[in-house]
Amino acid sequence: MKMLAIGLMCAGCLLAQEGGESTTFRGMVRLNRAPVSNEVLKVKLPRPTERQLSNGIKLLVLESNRTPSITLTIQIPASPLRDPEGMPGVADATASMMMMGTTTRSARKLAEDLAGIGAQLSIGGGGGRGGAGGGGTSTITLSSLPEYFDQSLAILTDVLLHPAFPADEFAKWKARQQGAIEQASTQPAALSSEVLMKVLYPNDARQFTRITGASLEKITRDGLIDFYKKYYVPSGQWAGIVGAISPRDAVARLDKALGAWKGGPVARLSLPIEAPIAEKRVYLVSRPGSVQTEITLANRAIDRNSPDYIACMVMNQVLGNGPAARLFRIIREEKGYTYGVSSGFTATKYMAQFTSSMSVRTEVTEPALADLLKEFREIREVTVPKEELEGAKRAMAASFAVGLENPANVLARWMQQREFGLPDDYWDTYTEKIAAITAADVQRVARKYVPYDNVQIVAVGDGAKIGELLKKFGPVTSGLPAGR
């Protein structure tokens, strides 16, 4: 890990301040400035070892003694994007029920056995379409102390190969979901997300953000078993292991534990990324009596393999990522419209959108929305000042380098590199690529991906009070447009 240590020292250089003239730009005064140098931005990641298990799983092994644990992550094709048509929630339900017991262990026994050796096992149905599910995979994660790793692997094998899907636990799960559905139907952020995804992805499973009452009625125990048999298989995805274990031992122990776990191949998803929506529109979800308006601005944008990805990350660091960004400084601090506002890109294999959200008092809905759009226009039309741009790039580079102090984060970077087919030196040159982004690059991608004339606006609030004023920002539709 020597080269990584050098990178972290460099990150410290980036964060260290030296005396200098104060610098002022929109909403911020900087009294001191850190030095910038392409040389100090260099970071070299430790290389994992690539192996293949007997059941076809492609494995990355990152041996490290920096943490007293071993963590195994396995990707599987059990994504929420594979939910049966019109039945969101099957993938999430299957993931939940996998942890509710095996043919030899009850849910309580499973929890006790894991707790008894200090191990953690989680199975993710995707965590929403913008996360792991948005990449077309879900994950199984196991973390254990080295001395108990074989025991924890045995528990994982039992869960993977012998899930019981107990009927009584399934009934309890459905009852809990009914309550969650009722609660989500009253939450402005949940309603906004539901409308937005139907606007951006109206024709396939990406439009669903959660289980619905209608789909809950259709979900059956047999349906979950069928989903498990189809998608809880090793089917060409990656697995990674990090911690105090050698590549040789990792392969031997995983082959012994998981050799009987076979299956696949599973066909790849076919969900193309369409061009941004061309026409501006406002979607109003009325909540009579609401004292706040949940506002979301968005449109389709880039996937992870876009050549504009890094430039977009730098641009968004200036615009809406963190307390030094314009949206926080202007919309929150200077204007006082909201406690929190940000923007960002969702960029996976199948999800590609730019989104900015905030919750404001009903009476400031109009000026808050107008000022948010003003910031969109500003980043598109006005060249970013040099000091503001350099500060954003320093923050990105330092955050990246400091994050690599955790070996699990290093392995996650390499798994992402394999998953998306990024160049072998992608992470070694990542900070250099950040440093190379110019103000012209920022303006170019802002004009291309920050929506303004074609912005899609979702407003959840008191329709009687905000309905008319929203017409100033574009044609208003209550709920979803016809046919979606």
N, C-alpha and C positions, 0 to 999 in steps of 0.2 A: 504493500500500500504506500510505498515511498512517493511515487509520483502524485498520488492523491493528496498526500500531506503537503507537497509543494503547492498544489492548487489551492488548498485551504489557506496556506500562508498568504498566497496572492490575494485571495478574497479579503483577508484582513487588511492588506495594503489598500484595497479598493475602498474599504470602509473607513480607514484611518483618515482623519482630517488634518489639513495643514492651514496655517493662516493665509489669508488672502482677502481681496476685495469682496464686498458683499455683492450678490447677484440677485436681481429682482426679475421675476417673470410672473405671469398671470396668477395672482393669488398667493404668491410665496416669495419670501425673502431668505436667501441663503447667505449666512454670514461667513462660512468657510467652504472651501471646495477641495475635494480629494483629487489627487493627480490621476491622469488617464494615460495609459500606455498599452499598446497592443502586446508588449512583452509580458506584462504582469497579468494579462487576461488569459494566458495559456493554462489549460488544465488537461491532464492526461488520466483517463480512467483505467483502473485495473481491468485486465481482460479476463472474462470468464472462460471456462473450458466447455466445449460443446461435445456432447455425447448423445447416444440414442439407446433407449431401453428396448428390451426384447419385444414389448408390445407396440413398438413404433413411436412412442413418445420422444420428441426431440427435447433434450435436456441441456440447460445451461447451469454450470456449477461455478459458484464464486466462493472459493475457500477463504474464510476470514475468521480470525480469532478476536476481533475487536468487540464482539458482543457474545455473551454466554448463552447462545441459543442457536437453533437451526430452524430455518423457515423454508417451507416448501410451498410453492404456488403452482397450481396446475390449471391451465386454460382448457375449457371444454365448450362444445358448441351449443350449450343449453341457454341461449340468449332469449330474453323477452321478445326479441324480433322474430323468434320462431313460434310464438304463441299461435295456436290455431286461429284461423281467420275469424275476426270479430269476437274473439274471446281473450281479451287481455287478462293477464294474471296467472296463467297456467305455469309459466316458467318460475315466477316468484313463489307460487304455491308449492311447486315441486321442490324447490330449494329449501323452503321452510320445513316441509314434511320429511325431507331426508334426515333432518336432525331430530326427528321425533321418535326415533327408535329403530332397531334392527330386529331380525328374527330371534336374536339372543339377548338383546339389551333393550330395556324400556327407555323412554326419553330421560327419565330420572337417572337410571343406571348409566346411560351414556354420559350425562353431565357429570355424575359423580366420578366416573372413571377418568374423564379428562381432568377434572379438578384435582384428583388424587395424585396426578403426576405433574401438575402445573402446566398442562398443555392446552392449547387453544385450537379449535377447529371451526372454520366458518365456510359456508357454501353460499355464494352469491348468485341470485337469479338475474343480476345485471344492475341492480340499484338504480333503475330508471334508464330511459333510452339514451340519455346524454352521457352516461358513464360507461361501465364495462359492457353493458348490453348494447350500447351504441356502436361498439366495435365488432359486434357479432359474436362475442364470446362471453362466458361467465367464468368465475374463478372458484377454485377450491384452495383454501389456505390452511396450512397446518404449521403451528409453531410449538417448539418443545425445547427443553433443556437437552443437551447432547446425550446425557446418560439415560434419558427416557425416550429417545427418538424412536427406537424399535418398537416400544410399547405403544407410542402414539401412532406409528404407522399401522400397527395391527388394528387399532380402533378405526383409523381412516379406511382401511381395507374392508372392515366389517360394514361401515356406513355405505361405501361405494358398491359393494357386491351383494349386500343382504338387507336393503332397506325394507321395513315392514309396512309403511304407510298405514299405521293403525287407524281404524275407523273412528275410534273415540277421539283421538287427537285431531283427526281431520274435521270432525264436527266442531270441536273447540276452535280450530283455526277459522272455520267459516263464520262462526259467531263473532270472533274478534274482528274479522274483516268487515262484517256488516257495520260494526261500530265505527271502524276507520273510514269507511265510505261515507257514512253520515257526517262524520267530523270534517272530512276533506271537502264536502260539498258546501261548507260554510267558510272555508279558508280562502281569502282573496288570492294568495300566491298560487294555491293549487288550481283554482279556477282559471287564473291567467295562463298558467302553464298548459292546462288542458286545451284552452282555445288556441293558444299560439301553435302548439304542435299539430293541431288539426289544420291550421292555416298553412303551415310550412310543409307538412307531409300528409296531404289529404287522402292518398290512395293506397296506403299500406300500413303495416303494423307500427311504423314510427309515430303515427298520429296518437297513439294511446300512451298516456302517462301513468295510468293507475287502473286497478281493478274497478269495474263498474258494477252497479247492482244487477244489471242484466247478465253480465258475464259471470258473476259469482254464482248465480242460479245454475249456470250451465257447467260449472267446474265440478267434476266428479272424481272420486278416488281412482276409478279405472282410467280416467283421462290422464291423471298424474302418473300412474304406472306406465302408461303408453309413452308419455313424454320422457320419462326416465329411461325407458328401454331404447328410445331413438337417439337421445342426445347426451346422456351421461356415459359417454364413451371417449376413449382417446382417438381423436380423428384428425391428426395432422397439426394440432395446435402445439404451442410451446409449454414447457414446464421449466421452472427455475428453482434452484436450491442455493441458499446462502447461509454461511455460518462455519462452525468448527467441524468441517467434514471435507475429506479429500474427494476429488472426482472419482477415484477408484472405489472408495467406500460408498459414495452416493449411488453409483450405478449398481453395485452389488446389493445394497440394502433395499433400494427401490425395486429392483428386479425381483428380489425375493418376496417383497410385500405385495407388489402390484402386477406381477407377471400374469396372473389369471384374469386381470382386468383387460378385456379386449373389446373391439367393436369398430364400427365405422367401415368405410369412410362416410362422412356426412357431406352432402352437397353444399357448396358455398352459397351464401345468400346472394340474391340478385336484387339490389336496391340502389338504383342509380341516383346520383346527386343531380338534381335539376338546377337550372339557372335561377338566379334571384327573381322573385315576383316583381313584375314590371310596374304595376300601378299602386299608388299609395292608397291605403285603406285603414279605417279605424274600426275596431271591434269593441262594442260596449257590452259588458256583463253587468246588469243592474243589481245592486244590493241595497234595497230601500232602507234608509236610515243609517247607512254606513257613514262613519265620520272620517274615513280615509279613502283615498283612491290608489289602488295598485296599478302602476303604469309600467308597461313593458314595450320597448321598441326593438324591432328585430327584422331580419330577412335572412334568406339563405346566403351562405358565403363559401368557405373553403373546407376541403377535407385535409387530413393530416399530411398527405403527400404533395400538397400544393407547393410549388416553388416560392410562393409568396408567404409561406407560413411564418418564417422568422421575422420578416418585415412586419407582418400583421401583429406579432407578439410585441415587437418594439413599439409600434404605433399605439397599441392598446395599453402599454405601460404608461405612455404619455397621457392617454385619454381617460382610462377608467380602471386601472388595476392598482389598488392600494391607496394609502392616505396621501401620497405625493402626487397622485394623478389629478387631472383637471376636474373631473366630475366630483371627486371628493372635496377638493379645495373650493370650487366655485359653487356647486349645487348644494352641498352640505354646509361647508364652513362659512362661505361668504353670504349666500342667500338664506340659509337656514330652512330650506324646504323639507328636509328629510334627515333621518338619523343615518341612513345608509344608501349609497348609490354606487353602482359599478357597471362595467361593461366587460364583455369577454367573448371569445370564440369557442364554440364546441366544434372540434375538428377530429373526427374519427373516420373509420372506413365508410360509415353509413350515415353519420350525422354531420351536418355542416351548416352552422348558423352563427351569426353575430347577434348578441342580445345585450340589452341594457335595461335595468329595472330599478324602480324605487317606489316607496310608499309615501304618500304625502297627505297632508290635511285636505279635506274636501275643498275648502275655500281657496287653496292655492294651486288647485289642479291646473288651471290654465297657465299662469305664469311659470310654474315648475316645468310643465311640458314644453312651453315655448323656449325656456332657457336651456333645457336639455337638448332640444333640436339646434339651438344656437351653438352649443358646443360641438355638435356633429358637423355643422356647417363650417365652424372655425377650423377644425382639424383637417377638413377637406380642402379648404380654400386658402389658408394662411400657412406659410412655411413655419415649421416648428423652430423656435430659437435654439441656437447651438447649445447653450448651457442646459436647457430643459431636456433636449435630446440626449446629451451626454450623461446627464443624471439618470435618465431612464435606463440607458444602456448599462451604466455602472450597477444600478440596482438589480437588473436582470442577471448580469454576469456574477455578481456576488451571491445572489440567492441560489443560483445554480451550483456554484462551487461549494458553498456552505452545506447545501443539501446532500452533497456527496459524502459528507462525514459519516452518514449512515450507510453501511454496506447494502442494506436492503434497497435503498434508493438507487444505488449503483446498479444492482442487478435488474431493478425495474427499468432503468434506462436501456440496458442491453436487451431485455425482452421486448421493449418497444421497438428498438432498432431492428430486431429479427421480424417482429410481427408486420411492420410496415415496409420492410425491405429498404431501410435507409442505408446510406454508404457506411462502410466499415469504420471510417474515421469521423463519422457524423458528430459524435459527442466530444471527441478530442478537439475538433475545430469549431464546436458550437459557440464558444465565447468569442472566437475570432469572427465568426459570421455575424454575431450580434454587433461587434465593434464596427463592422464594415457597412452597416445600415446607415444610409444618409437621410438628410431631411427630405430630399427629393423622393426617396423610397417610401418614407412615411406618408407623404402627401399622395403619392401614386396609389398606394394600397388603401388609404383612407377614402379617396374618391371612388375606388372600385368596390370596397366592401362595407364601408360605413353607410348605412342607408339614410337617404335624406328625401329626395324626390320620390322614392319608391318605398319609403318606410312603412312597415306594418305595425300599427299601434294597437295594443290591447289595454283597455281601461276597465278595471273592476271597481265599481263604486256606486254611489247613489245616482241612478239614472235621471231622476227628476231634477237634480241640481247640476249635473255635469253633461247631460245629453246634448243640450244646445251648444255649449261652448266647444265641445269636441268637434263640431261641424267645421270649425275654423281650421282644423288640421287635416281634413280629408273626408271623403264619403263615409258615413257611419253605418255600420251593420250591427244590429243587436244579435249577439251570439255569433253563429257561424253563417257564412253565405250559403245560399241554396245549393243542395247537391253535395255538401261536404259533411 
